[in-house]
């Protein structure tokens, strides 16, 4: 449960949300999406309450990528991506662009239900890209909310997916991504919201300042180590092995 959280998410930045299990990361996304009502306080999208937006206006301003997309019907990949245009108007060109960016063109006719979990996540991302592919409203008035959108993707596609979301942020959108991959978050996000296991805000700042061993160790309640390159760039963020647990020796295969 989130407690006393006060943050401002800015257009043009990719913000990652980090924290241990049950910290309230998904709850935060649902609050921002407008599907959950806060017990106290308010959530604002510019000057609007997300819960009061009409479907067409909501679809034009807020897009959501779930961790585990699912459908009751047996749609093919292209049909799922087309769902992103229901409230915005048909646009085959938008569908094509979204599928190219997510490398799904060759799977256009494949049944969605038969895809791997990682492929389904790519389809969910393509649906959102197609949804927001329009001249209005301007990107600065739009938000992408993603709840662990590449947790099932292989490393190549996970990096490409996060890079794509970063590109959307560079257009001016507000992009918020719940993540567990600390190394990837450290290297590609602009801002970081770090939550404790009690749902309290530990830090919200530029990722370079939040990604400290002290803050991460506090959040995850275990010692964390940050490995940096000779130029000082973060290369990996990993937990420190407990005493008595030996790492595998090189060449032990």
Buried (B, 14 or more C-beta within 10 A) or exposed (E): EBEEBEEEBEBBBBBBBBBBEEBBBBBBBBBBBBEBEEEEEEBEBEEBEBBEBEEEBBBBBBBBBBBEBEEEEEBBBBBBBBBBBEBBEEBEEBBBBBBEBBBBEEBBEBEBEEBEEBBBBBBBBBBBBBBBBBEEEEBEBBBBBBBBBBBBBEEEBBBBBBEBBBBBBBBBBBBBBBBBBBBBBBBBBBBBBBBBBBBBBBBBEEBBEBBBEEBBBBBBEEEBEBEEEEEEEBEBBEEEEEEEEEEEEEEEE
